């Protein structure tokens, strides 16, 4: 899987089978009441994601989305 930052809180995900998804995390981040999650509304902090074992994550698993959910387009 590859992940590319498109703009604001949108990422384009490319899966090994050729499937692509554009995921907009802004609604999720803004709806959260958890300050640790809302911290990722900072564009600089948001842009520091990585892929590890197929999961999309930030920092030390502060924010993590499993590959299966992302493939389904669910967050």
C-alpha positions, -999 to 999 in steps of 0.1 A, spaced: 0 0 0 11 36 -7 -3 67 8 0 102 -6 -11 135 11 -34 153 -14 -45 184 5 -57 194 39 -68 161 55 -72 140 23 -50 111 15 -49 90 -16 -43 53 -8 -31 29 -34 -34 -8 -26 -14 -36 -40 -43 -49 -60 -46 -16 -79 -75 -3 -58 -73 34 -50 -93 53 -24 -93 90 -14 -99 93 23 -109 126 39 -101 124 76 -113 160 84 -149 150 95 -134 123 117 -109 146 133 -134 175 138 -160 152 153 -137 138 179 -138 151 214 -105 135 223 -78 162 224 -52 136 214 -70 130 181 -80 167 176 -43 175 178 -40 161 142 -61 191 130 -27 208 130 -17 204 93 20 199 101 12 171 126 -13 155 102 12 154 74 36 132 94 18 99 88 35 67 79 26 31 68 36 3 91 26 -33 85 -2 -20 62 -17 3 88 -18 41 84 -6 57 116 8 88 133 34 90 160 35 61 184 1 47 173 -16 79 187 -39 76 156 -41 44 136 -63 31 108 -61 -6 98 -56 -15 62 -88 -36 60 -109 -6 71 -92 17 47 -96 -7 18 -134 -7 26 -133 31 27 -143 31 64 -127 52 91 
